[in-house]
Amino acid sequence: MKKKLFYTTMILLLLVFVGLIVVKNSIIHLQLPHGAVLHVFPHHRNNDVDGAVILCPGGGYSFLAKWLEGYMWFPFFFMQGYTPAMLEYRMPNHDCRSPLTDGADAIIMMRSHAKEWNFKENNVGIMGFSAGGHLASSVIVSDIDSIRPNFGILFYSVISMRKGLTHIDTHNQLLGEKASKELENQYSNELHISDKTPPTYLAHSLDDLGVSPQNSILFRDGMRTHKRPVTLYLYPSGGHGWGYRLTFDYHRQMLRDLAEWLNKRKQKK
């Protein structure tokens, strides 16, 4: 039985690997205005596409987990009827505006190519992981219509920059060790939810010791206060940074939960 399971797992991994090679060779690489790069895997058939999703990998604002929280998600979103794209955003390097500017540029760029890539201009979402979730949540709560996405997905995200809630290394990379409380509050996105904040899906593990699940819980509570559509899944275990990791205990359930939420959005429109 164990031998059969081993070979089945190896075959699945091989298929995933081959699929990712095919995807990677079909990706379009777009330079954004301020130096970031958007990697897009477009659909070519009109009836298959509903919208687009921009993936923002994590890495504590010091590197990017481009495979586990980027490319490996492309087949999932492709099959759900979305054009997936991964944002290779700039690291702050003492300029906290850099990655957030790249997020805004990515939203504008994707919408400008909606007709070319056969998806709806008014259905561009953003998905962030860990520190990439801070970037994503920053544009989600933006009060500027042109850069605010139509929906958001936040996985084990650093949403707050407030001490006691934030991931301190991410905080220091973005704002610096001596950031004022005013600056921390300015970049704490749970404090900036409004009546314009788009529907948002959140997922977190309760045993995440890297980024407190309170980040996701407080964002959910803020969305409810403003009567905005929000969904939060709290998985019992898994720690931090599971992304598309097949060994995550709730991997299949997590994919089903997200697919169900995406399908419900389609039905409401």
Backbone bond lengths (Angstrom), bond angles and torsions (degrees), N, CA, C in turn:
res aa  C-N    CA-C-N  psi(-1)  N-CA   C-N-CA  omega(-1)  CA-C   N-CA-C  phi
1 M - - - 1.460 - - 1.531 110.81 -
2 K 1.365 115.76 -45.45 1.457 120.36 179.43 1.515 111.29 -63.79
3 K 1.344 115.70 -37.60 1.460 120.19 179.99 1.526 110.38 -65.28
4 K 1.337 116.57 -41.66 1.464 121.31 179.42 1.525 110.38 -64.48
5 L 1.338 116.08 -41.90 1.461 120.51 179.21 1.521 110.53 -63.82
6 F 1.329 116.04 -39.30 1.464 120.76 179.46 1.529 110.64 -61.11
7 Y 1.346 116.14 -48.70 1.468 119.77 -178.47 1.529 111.85 -66.76
8 T 1.333 116.45 -36.57 1.468 119.88 177.06 1.519 110.59 -62.76
9 T 1.348 115.51 -43.92 1.463 120.48 179.00 1.521 111.08 -62.81
10 M 1.337 116.61 -42.30 1.465 120.60 -179.54 1.524 111.44 -64.31
11 I 1.332 116.57 -38.61 1.471 120.72 178.71 1.527 109.97 -65.51
12 L 1.336 116.23 -43.34 1.462 120.23 178.69 1.526 111.27 -61.84
13 L 1.326 116.03 -43.08 1.462 120.16 178.78 1.519 111.52 -63.60
14 L 1.337 116.15 -38.55 1.464 120.36 178.56 1.525 110.61 -65.11
15 L 1.338 116.26 -42.72 1.471 120.28 178.61 1.521 111.04 -63.08
16 V 1.345 116.13 -41.84 1.461 119.97 177.91 1.523 110.21 -62.39
17 F 1.333 116.29 -43.58 1.462 121.11 -179.41 1.524 111.39 -61.84
18 V 1.331 116.14 -46.62 1.471 120.38 178.75 1.521 110.51 -62.56
19 G 1.350 115.53 -42.61 1.460 119.66 179.25 1.516 112.02 -61.34
20 L 1.333 116.11 -39.82 1.457 119.97 179.96 1.523 111.84 -67.44
21 I 1.334 116.91 -34.57 1.464 120.20 176.94 1.524 109.93 -64.36
22 V 1.353 115.98 -43.31 1.469 120.50 178.18 1.526 110.36 -61.34
23 V 1.345 115.52 -44.95 1.461 120.42 179.61 1.525 110.16 -61.24
24 K 1.334 116.35 -48.18 1.464 120.57 -175.34 1.521 111.50 -61.03
25 N 1.330 116.70 -36.04 1.469 120.55 -179.68 1.523 112.38 -74.94
26 S 1.333 117.40 -11.74 1.471 121.22 -179.46 1.523 112.51 -104.40
27 I 1.317 116.86 3.76 1.462 120.90 -174.42 1.527 111.55 -79.74
28 I 1.337 114.50 140.60 1.464 122.17 173.57 1.529 107.71 -97.74
29 H 1.327 116.89 132.52 1.463 121.61 -178.14 1.530 109.06 -108.67
30 L 1.325 116.21 118.32 1.465 121.13 -176.68 1.525 110.78 -114.78
31 Q 1.318 116.15 126.59 1.456 120.96 175.31 1.523 109.08 -79.40
32 L 1.306 116.77 127.98 1.465 121.38 178.60 1.534 110.25 -89.98
33 P 1.326 117.73 162.97 1.471 121.40 -170.94 1.524 116.01 -55.60
34 H 1.340 117.59 -31.92 1.467 119.36 -174.23 1.532 113.29 -106.74
35 G 1.338 116.63 11.32 1.463 119.43 172.86 1.515 116.44 113.39
36 A 1.328 118.56 -12.93 1.467 120.61 176.79 1.527 109.66 -73.72
37 V 1.334 115.82 167.40 1.466 121.07 179.39 1.520 109.24 -127.00
38 L 1.323 115.66 134.99 1.467 122.10 178.06 1.522 107.66 -109.29
39 H 1.334 116.62 122.04 1.467 122.55 -178.67 1.529 107.70 -103.39
40 V 1.318 117.79 115.27 1.468 122.87 -170.34 1.521 110.90 -118.17
41 F 1.345 115.36 136.79 1.468 121.85 175.76 1.522 107.68 -115.38
42 P 1.340 118.30 87.69 1.468 120.97 -171.29 1.522 114.01 -78.73
43 H 1.311 115.03 148.30 1.461 122.42 167.55 1.526 108.21 -76.66
44 H 1.320 116.11 158.96 1.462 119.73 177.67 1.527 111.92 -125.98
45 R 1.344 116.44 7.53 1.464 120.27 178.81 1.520 109.19 -123.86
46 N 1.319 116.59 120.77 1.456 122.38 -172.85 1.525 114.08 -55.11
47 N 1.343 116.72 -42.45 1.462 119.71 -172.27 1.527 113.09 -76.30
48 D 1.319 118.56 -4.94 1.460 121.30 -179.59 1.527 113.26 -93.41
49 V 1.324 117.43 -11.51 1.454 120.27 -166.40 1.522 112.42 -112.43
50 D 1.323 116.03 133.53 1.461 120.88 177.09 1.530 110.11 -109.29
51 G 1.320 117.12 -44.85 1.457 120.85 -177.91 1.507 111.67 -158.03
52 A 1.323 116.22 -156.81 1.458 122.20 179.75 1.521 109.60 -138.33
53 V 1.326 116.34 152.82 1.464 122.18 177.88 1.523 108.76 -132.44
54 I 1.323 116.04 127.38 1.462 121.68 176.35 1.518 108.16 -100.21
55 L 1.332 116.89 121.67 1.459 122.68 -178.49 1.529 109.92 -94.96
56 C 1.326 115.69 131.52 1.464 121.99 178.38 1.527 108.56 -117.08
57 P 1.329 118.47 98.23 1.461 120.44 -178.76 1.528 111.81 -64.55
58 G 1.329 114.62 158.05 1.451 119.96 176.41 1.517 111.86 -91.04
59 G 1.333 114.62 -171.43 1.455 120.68 -178.24 1.518 111.88 145.80
60 G 1.328 116.63 19.73 1.452 120.31 175.21 1.515 114.84 65.71
61 Y 1.321 117.48 23.06 1.467 122.37 -176.02 1.530 111.36 58.84
62 S 1.356 115.85 27.23 1.466 119.17 175.82 1.532 111.90 -128.45
63 F 1.354 117.09 -18.28 1.459 122.66 174.28 1.522 107.58 -159.01
64 L 1.333 117.55 177.40 1.460 121.50 -179.71 1.529 110.49 -126.11
65 A 1.335 116.19 129.59 1.469 122.00 174.65 1.527 108.35 -84.13
66 K 1.328 116.21 72.48 1.464 122.01 -167.15 1.528 114.31 -67.98
67 W 1.314 118.78 -23.62 1.473 119.96 -179.95 1.523 111.36 -90.31
68 L 1.328 117.09 -59.70 1.459 121.59 -174.50 1.525 112.42 -62.64
69 E 1.331 116.96 -31.10 1.455 121.44 -177.14 1.526 111.87 -119.60
70 G 1.330 114.64 19.39 1.459 119.82 -179.98 1.514 111.86 -140.33
71 Y 1.324 116.74 -96.00 1.463 122.11 -173.76 1.525 113.96 -54.42
72 M 1.332 117.45 -37.16 1.465 119.79 -176.65 1.522 112.53 -64.92
73 W 1.329 117.67 -17.93 1.466 121.57 178.62 1.521 112.57 -86.84
74 F 1.322 118.37 -12.66 1.457 120.61 -175.13 1.528 113.24 -57.29
75 P 1.346 119.71 -48.86 1.475 118.84 -179.60 1.526 112.99 -60.03
76 F 1.337 117.54 -38.29 1.471 120.57 179.71 1.519 110.85 -59.51
77 F 1.321 117.43 -52.01 1.465 120.07 -177.49 1.525 111.61 -69.66
78 F 1.319 116.93 -34.06 1.467 121.05 176.58 1.524 109.89 -58.79
79 M 1.340 115.92 -45.46 1.460 120.75 -179.38 1.537 111.71 -70.44
80 Q 1.307 118.10 -24.17 1.465 121.61 177.91 1.524 112.19 -82.66
81 G 1.334 116.62 -3.04 1.458 120.37 178.60 1.514 114.61 90.55
82 Y 1.328 116.33 28.23 1.460 121.20 178.56 1.529 110.24 -122.41
83 T 1.319 115.81 144.76 1.458 120.65 171.85 1.524 107.48 -83.03
84 P 1.346 117.77 112.94 1.461 119.53 -178.38 1.531 111.61 -87.61
85 A 1.309 115.38 147.27 1.457 121.93 175.62 1.524 108.35 -143.49
86 M 1.324 116.39 146.42 1.459 120.01 176.39 1.520 108.86 -115.29
87 L 1.323 115.26 131.39 1.455 121.08 179.57 1.526 109.88 -93.57
88 E 1.316 115.83 115.42 1.465 121.62 173.37 1.531 106.51 -92.07
89 Y 1.322 114.55 83.55 1.463 120.35 -173.18 1.527 111.25 -83.55
90 R 1.308 114.87 161.84 1.464 121.55 -179.30 1.534 110.79 -77.73
91 M 1.309 115.64 148.47 1.457 120.51 173.27 1.536 108.73 -77.29
92 P 1.341 117.45 152.28 1.465 119.59 -174.14 1.530 114.97 -58.40
93 N 1.350 116.48 -45.54 1.475 119.28 -178.08 1.532 111.48 46.46
94 H 1.332 115.05 51.34 1.471 123.49 177.53 1.531 113.39 70.06
95 D 1.326 117.20 12.62 1.466 121.01 173.66 1.522 107.56 -127.05
96 C 1.335 116.84 95.71 1.462 120.87 -173.11 1.526 112.82 -66.01
97 R 1.328 117.08 -13.01 1.462 119.91 -178.99 1.529 112.98 -81.38
98 S 1.335 117.27 -20.24 1.471 120.30 -171.93 1.526 114.41 -57.17
99 P 1.359 119.08 -58.36 1.467 118.13 -177.81 1.528 113.13 -63.34
100 L 1.344 117.06 -33.92 1.457 119.91 -178.59 1.528 110.93 -71.35
101 T 1.324 116.67 -34.24 1.466 121.09 173.39 1.519 110.51 -62.63
102 D 1.329 116.33 -39.60 1.464 120.51 179.15 1.525 111.19 -65.49
103 G 1.321 117.25 -36.73 1.458 120.30 176.47 1.511 111.73 -62.26
104 A 1.323 116.15 -43.34 1.465 120.67 177.91 1.526 110.97 -64.49
105 D 1.337 116.72 -43.41 1.471 120.88 178.20 1.526 111.20 -59.24
106 A 1.337 116.17 -38.88 1.468 120.47 -177.34 1.528 111.28 -66.07
107 I 1.334 117.14 -42.19 1.469 120.88 178.08 1.529 109.86 -60.35
108 I 1.322 116.46 -47.90 1.469 121.04 -178.89 1.527 110.67 -62.60
109 M 1.335 116.72 -42.62 1.466 120.81 -178.85 1.529 111.32 -64.35
110 M 1.320 117.39 -44.84 1.464 120.15 -179.75 1.525 110.75 -62.02
111 R 1.318 117.49 -45.18 1.469 119.89 179.94 1.523 111.70 -63.20
112 S 1.325 116.79 -34.38 1.470 119.51 -179.29 1.528 112.18 -69.09
113 H 1.339 117.39 -19.28 1.472 121.64 -179.62 1.527 112.29 -105.27
114 A 1.322 117.96 10.27 1.469 121.37 -174.38 1.527 112.05 -56.93
115 K 1.322 118.47 -46.24 1.463 121.01 -178.98 1.520 111.13 -66.57
116 E 1.314 116.71 -42.22 1.473 121.48 -179.40 1.521 111.77 -62.03
117 W 1.341 116.24 -38.47 1.460 120.21 -176.30 1.522 112.56 -103.04
118 N 1.316 116.85 12.64 1.475 122.57 168.97 1.525 115.53 63.36
119 F 1.328 117.65 38.83 1.462 118.67 172.78 1.524 109.51 -128.59
120 K 1.331 115.46 167.19 1.463 120.98 -175.37 1.532 110.59 -79.01
121 E 1.315 114.56 126.33 1.466 120.68 -177.73 1.518 111.95 -61.20
122 N 1.344 116.67 -28.69 1.468 120.77 -177.85 1.528 112.39 -94.35
123 N 1.340 116.40 23.26 1.466 119.95 177.79 1.530 110.30 -140.08
124 V 1.317 115.44 56.75 1.464 122.03 178.10 1.521 108.30 -108.13
125 G 1.331 115.72 118.48 1.452 120.47 -179.56 1.506 112.01 -110.06
126 I 1.323 115.84 171.21 1.458 121.40 177.20 1.522 108.84 -133.86
127 M 1.328 116.16 140.48 1.462 122.20 -178.94 1.522 108.65 -127.17
128 G 1.322 116.46 128.87 1.451 120.18 -178.84 1.513 112.64 -127.33
129 F 1.322 114.88 147.58 1.458 122.90 179.46 1.530 108.33 -120.43
130 S 1.332 117.37 129.70 1.455 121.58 174.73 1.534 110.78 52.75
131 A 1.348 118.74 -121.02 1.467 120.00 178.32 1.520 111.36 -63.20
132 G 1.335 117.02 -32.93 1.466 119.98 175.07 1.517 111.25 -63.33
133 G 1.340 116.29 -24.30 1.453 120.82 175.03 1.514 112.30 -72.14
134 H 1.326 116.18 -26.56 1.460 118.05 174.02 1.521 110.15 -68.39
135 L 1.331 116.07 -44.60 1.464 120.03 175.73 1.529 110.11 -58.16
136 A 1.341 115.59 -49.67 1.468 120.23 -177.31 1.528 111.23 -61.25
137 S 1.333 117.14 -45.03 1.463 119.19 -178.60 1.525 111.46 -68.12
138 S 1.321 117.41 -24.56 1.470 120.77 177.58 1.524 111.21 -65.71
139 V 1.334 117.26 -41.76 1.467 118.55 178.00 1.530 110.69 -79.21
140 I 1.332 117.16 -27.87 1.470 120.33 177.27 1.528 110.56 -60.91
141 V 1.332 117.27 -39.88 1.472 120.19 -177.44 1.529 112.05 -92.80
142 S 1.320 118.20 6.29 1.465 120.87 -179.22 1.533 111.05 -61.57
143 D 1.331 115.85 146.04 1.466 119.95 176.07 1.532 111.58 -96.18
144 I 1.341 116.20 9.12 1.462 121.18 178.23 1.527 108.72 -100.09
145 D 1.316 117.10 115.64 1.465 121.85 -172.89 1.528 112.87 -57.78
146 S 1.328 117.69 -39.14 1.466 121.20 -172.84 1.523 113.36 -69.01
147 I 1.336 117.35 -21.48 1.467 119.18 -178.06 1.526 112.34 -112.84
148 R 1.326 117.14 -2.65 1.465 119.90 178.74 1.527 109.00 -84.03
149 P 1.353 118.33 126.15 1.461 120.59 -179.85 1.519 112.00 -70.70
150 N 1.323 115.91 169.93 1.464 120.85 179.33 1.518 112.62 -86.10
151 F 1.318 116.87 -17.75 1.461 121.83 173.43 1.523 108.62 -159.88
152 G 1.324 115.48 161.31 1.457 120.49 -179.90 1.517 111.67 -132.74
153 I 1.340 115.25 149.61 1.467 122.56 175.21 1.522 106.89 -132.86
154 L 1.325 117.23 122.43 1.455 121.66 -175.33 1.524 110.23 -125.24
155 F 1.332 116.04 116.30 1.470 121.54 179.81 1.529 109.59 -107.95
156 Y 1.335 115.47 123.76 1.474 124.21 -179.87 1.539 111.03 34.81
157 S 1.326 114.37 54.66 1.462 120.62 -169.17 1.526 114.13 -88.94
158 V 1.323 114.37 145.43 1.461 121.82 167.37 1.525 105.88 -81.06
159 I 1.309 117.14 101.08 1.466 121.14 -176.87 1.524 110.62 -100.41
160 S 1.318 115.95 -35.19 1.459 121.10 -177.74 1.523 111.53 -100.99
161 M 1.330 116.34 148.98 1.466 122.75 171.55 1.522 111.18 -108.57
162 R 1.354 116.11 6.67 1.457 119.73 -179.46 1.527 110.65 -78.04
163 K 1.322 115.77 138.15 1.463 121.27 179.41 1.530 109.72 -58.21
164 G 1.315 115.79 139.45 1.459 120.95 -177.39 1.509 113.05 92.43
165 L 1.313 117.33 -18.13 1.463 122.54 177.28 1.523 111.60 -115.99
166 T 1.315 115.78 -39.17 1.449 120.80 -173.07 1.529 112.10 -73.81
167 H 1.313 115.82 168.22 1.468 122.44 167.33 1.518 105.34 -90.02
168 I 1.334 116.22 115.06 1.464 119.58 -165.72 1.527 113.17 -63.27
169 D 1.333 118.78 -35.59 1.465 119.62 179.07 1.528 110.91 -66.19
170 T 1.340 116.34 -39.63 1.464 120.50 176.77 1.521 109.69 -64.30
171 H 1.318 115.97 -44.26 1.468 121.89 176.57 1.522 110.87 -54.46
172 N 1.334 116.28 -48.89 1.461 120.19 -175.60 1.524 112.24 -69.04
173 Q 1.336 116.37 -35.13 1.466 119.23 177.97 1.529 111.22 -66.83
174 L 1.340 116.24 -35.44 1.466 119.96 -176.66 1.523 112.47 -85.53
175 L 1.332 116.83 -48.34 1.465 121.08 -171.09 1.520 114.28 -109.49
176 G 1.339 116.61 -17.65 1.459 119.98 -175.25 1.516 111.75 93.43
177 E 1.315 116.21 156.55 1.466 121.49 -175.78 1.526 112.63 -65.32
178 K 1.325 117.59 -28.54 1.464 121.11 -173.75 1.527 112.51 -105.08
179 A 1.327 116.34 27.14 1.474 120.05 -178.99 1.526 110.81 -60.67
180 S 1.319 116.00 140.77 1.463 121.06 178.16 1.521 110.64 -73.92
181 K 1.327 116.58 161.68 1.464 120.27 176.63 1.523 111.02 -63.08
182 E 1.327 116.02 -34.24 1.461 120.02 178.48 1.524 110.74 -62.33
183 L 1.342 116.97 -43.34 1.465 120.82 179.13 1.521 110.48 -67.85
184 E 1.324 116.95 -40.83 1.468 120.82 177.87 1.525 110.94 -60.19
185 N 1.319 116.69 -43.80 1.467 120.30 178.86 1.523 111.25 -65.75
186 Q 1.331 116.51 -36.52 1.464 120.47 179.50 1.519 111.68 -61.01
187 Y 1.331 116.57 -33.45 1.460 121.08 -177.81 1.530 112.59 -105.45
188 S 1.317 117.45 15.53 1.468 122.40 174.10 1.515 107.77 -96.56
189 N 1.302 116.28 100.33 1.465 120.26 -166.48 1.520 114.57 -72.94
190 E 1.331 117.73 -17.76 1.464 119.61 175.61 1.534 110.84 -67.03
191 L 1.335 116.81 -16.69 1.461 121.16 -179.57 1.519 112.62 -89.28
192 H 1.323 117.47 -5.04 1.464 120.38 -171.93 1.531 113.67 -120.82
193 I 1.316 116.45 18.31 1.466 120.95 175.09 1.525 108.57 -67.67
194 S 1.324 116.24 141.57 1.465 120.32 -178.62 1.521 110.04 -139.03
195 D 1.314 115.98 -176.87 1.461 121.33 178.13 1.531 111.96 -68.95
196 K 1.334 117.20 -10.08 1.465 121.75 179.21 1.532 113.30 -98.17
197 T 1.315 117.20 -8.10 1.466 120.14 -177.40 1.524 110.30 -62.03
198 P 1.332 118.28 127.86 1.462 121.28 -174.85 1.527 112.78 -73.98
199 P 1.339 117.25 165.30 1.469 120.83 176.73 1.527 110.91 -52.52
200 T 1.311 115.18 136.73 1.470 119.89 -174.86 1.520 111.14 -134.38
201 Y 1.330 114.59 139.30 1.467 123.69 178.08 1.525 107.10 -112.49
202 L 1.322 117.04 130.40 1.461 121.20 179.44 1.526 110.61 -125.30
203 A 1.321 116.21 146.14 1.465 121.75 175.22 1.523 108.67 -142.08
204 H 1.321 115.44 140.72 1.462 120.75 -177.12 1.525 108.35 -156.24
205 S 1.307 117.67 154.96 1.462 121.95 172.79 1.519 108.98 -98.24
206 L 1.318 116.29 137.60 1.456 120.49 -178.15 1.524 112.37 -66.35
207 D 1.355 117.08 -23.46 1.461 119.91 -179.19 1.527 112.11 -100.13
208 D 1.325 116.77 22.18 1.462 121.11 179.25 1.527 108.73 -70.30
209 L 1.336 116.70 110.99 1.461 121.37 179.79 1.523 111.89 -93.40
210 G 1.346 116.32 -7.16 1.459 120.34 179.26 1.517 111.46 -86.22
211 V 1.323 115.54 -51.08 1.466 121.90 179.10 1.521 107.38 -126.46
212 S 1.310 116.71 118.25 1.459 120.92 -176.30 1.527 111.47 -59.62
213 P 1.348 117.43 134.08 1.474 120.10 175.71 1.523 112.65 -61.46
214 Q 1.337 117.97 -12.71 1.460 120.42 176.02 1.525 111.65 -60.75
215 N 1.341 117.03 -25.67 1.462 119.88 175.24 1.522 110.52 -57.74
216 S 1.326 116.01 -48.87 1.467 120.68 -179.42 1.518 111.55 -71.56
217 I 1.329 117.01 -39.02 1.459 121.15 -178.40 1.534 110.69 -63.78
218 L 1.322 117.04 -44.20 1.468 120.55 -179.68 1.527 111.04 -67.05
219 F 1.336 116.86 -34.97 1.462 118.78 177.32 1.528 109.78 -66.61
220 R 1.330 116.17 -43.27 1.474 119.62 176.64 1.523 110.75 -58.74
221 D 1.325 116.79 -45.05 1.471 120.16 -178.69 1.528 110.91 -62.77
222 G 1.330 116.12 -39.24 1.460 119.80 178.17 1.513 111.78 -65.31
223 M 1.327 116.64 -39.10 1.468 120.58 177.32 1.529 110.29 -63.15
224 R 1.310 116.56 -41.88 1.472 119.99 179.56 1.527 110.95 -65.06
225 T 1.325 116.59 -38.70 1.461 120.52 178.82 1.523 111.00 -58.65
226 H 1.334 115.75 -38.47 1.465 121.21 -179.56 1.533 112.23 -92.43
227 K 1.337 115.54 9.62 1.465 121.31 178.36 1.531 112.06 55.73
228 R 1.328 115.15 42.34 1.461 121.52 177.53 1.528 109.50 -102.34
229 P 1.357 117.75 146.21 1.469 120.64 -179.27 1.535 111.03 -64.71
230 V 1.318 115.85 128.41 1.459 119.69 -178.69 1.520 109.81 -149.91
231 T 1.317 116.20 144.92 1.468 123.36 176.31 1.517 108.05 -133.64
232 L 1.324 117.27 132.03 1.464 121.96 177.88 1.521 109.90 -128.59
233 Y 1.335 116.40 126.60 1.459 122.33 172.38 1.525 108.24 -110.30
234 L 1.324 116.21 124.84 1.457 122.40 175.87 1.522 108.16 -111.64
235 Y 1.327 116.49 109.30 1.467 120.96 -178.89 1.535 109.15 -86.23
236 P 1.331 117.50 140.99 1.470 121.06 -173.91 1.526 114.50 -59.18
237 S 1.328 116.58 -32.50 1.465 119.97 -177.29 1.526 109.18 -150.59
238 G 1.316 114.67 174.74 1.468 119.89 -179.62 1.505 112.95 134.72
239 G 1.355 115.54 -17.29 1.455 118.16 178.85 1.522 111.90 67.17
240 H 1.311 114.59 -145.21 1.460 120.86 -175.75 1.534 111.27 -115.93
241 G 1.317 115.67 146.64 1.463 121.17 168.92 1.512 115.55 79.42
242 W 1.350 118.18 31.16 1.464 118.67 -177.17 1.519 112.78 -77.80
243 G 1.297 119.72 -24.39 1.464 121.20 174.43 1.517 113.26 45.03
244 Y 1.342 116.39 -121.78 1.461 120.83 177.96 1.538 110.58 -102.68
245 R 1.319 117.27 23.22 1.467 120.57 -177.02 1.520 110.89 -64.88
246 L 1.327 116.56 121.18 1.460 121.95 -176.33 1.522 112.54 -64.95
247 T 1.335 117.56 -23.12 1.461 120.96 -178.34 1.534 112.78 -85.17
248 F 1.305 117.94 -3.83 1.464 121.17 173.89 1.526 107.97 -62.25
249 D 1.330 117.57 125.03 1.466 122.27 -173.26 1.526 112.90 -55.20
250 Y 1.324 116.86 -31.06 1.465 121.11 -176.09 1.533 112.06 -107.95
251 H 1.335 115.88 23.95 1.469 120.66 -175.95 1.531 111.86 -56.91
252 R 1.318 116.99 -52.58 1.470 120.13 -178.09 1.521 111.67 -65.32
253 Q 1.323 116.33 -42.71 1.461 119.67 178.70 1.520 110.47 -62.82
254 M 1.339 116.24 -41.17 1.461 120.75 179.70 1.527 111.15 -60.71
255 L 1.334 117.25 -41.98 1.465 120.58 178.02 1.525 111.35 -66.15
256 R 1.335 116.90 -39.72 1.472 120.28 177.72 1.524 110.90 -64.67
257 D 1.325 116.05 -42.87 1.468 120.33 -179.39 1.530 110.84 -61.13
258 L 1.331 115.91 -45.38 1.463 119.87 -178.34 1.522 110.99 -69.08
259 A 1.338 117.16 -42.37 1.475 120.73 179.21 1.528 110.60 -61.37
260 E 1.324 116.76 -39.53 1.465 120.87 179.43 1.524 110.40 -64.05
261 W 1.330 116.81 -41.56 1.473 120.55 179.34 1.529 110.87 -64.76
262 L 1.324 116.65 -42.46 1.465 120.58 178.68 1.525 110.72 -63.48
263 N 1.325 116.92 -40.71 1.472 120.58 179.66 1.528 111.74 -66.56
264 K 1.325 117.00 -37.56 1.466 120.23 177.84 1.521 110.51 -64.71
265 R 1.331 117.18 -36.30 1.478 120.26 176.71 1.524 110.43 -61.70
266 K 1.334 116.42 -41.58 1.465 120.31 179.44 1.527 110.99 -61.52
267 Q 1.334 115.77 -42.08 1.452 120.56 -176.35 1.528 112.87 -68.62
268 K 1.325 116.39 -28.09 1.465 120.33 -178.52 1.533 111.81 -77.15
269 K 1.327 116.48 -21.41 1.468 119.30 -175.24 1.518 111.99 -85.07
